Amino acid sequence: MHLIFGVLIFTVVALFVYLTLISYAPFAETVNVIVALILAFVAEYIYMKYRPQPE
């Protein structure tokens, strides 16, 4: 179940950041993709760090 949540969080954050940057930032396409992936990895790391641990 945590894998599904992790993939969902990663996908949503990557798409949101990418679409936001493509609309408002004057960067190249490659920079937008790299920044979106970095922020998605950070969101995934935070989720994995603070997710409830099974007992």
C-alpha positions, -999 to +999 in steps of 0.1 A: +000+000+000+029+024+008+043+017-027+010+029-043+009+060-021+046+067-029+041+064-067+009+085-065+027+113-045+057+112-068+035+114-099+013+142-086+042+163-074+062+159-106+032+168-128+022+197-107+057+212-105+063+206-142+030+221-153+035+251-130+070+257-142+061+253-179+034+280-174+052+306-154+090+300-156+111+311-186+134+281-183+143+255-209+122+224-211+150+203-197+154+225-167+117+222-160+118+184-161+149+182-139+135+206-113+102+187-113+119+154-108+141+167-080+112+181-061+092+149-066+121+129-052+122+152-022+085+148-016+089+110-019+118+111+006+097+131+031+068+107+027+090+076+033+107+092+062+075+102+080+051+074+069+036+053+097+057+023+104+041-011+107+042-025+142 
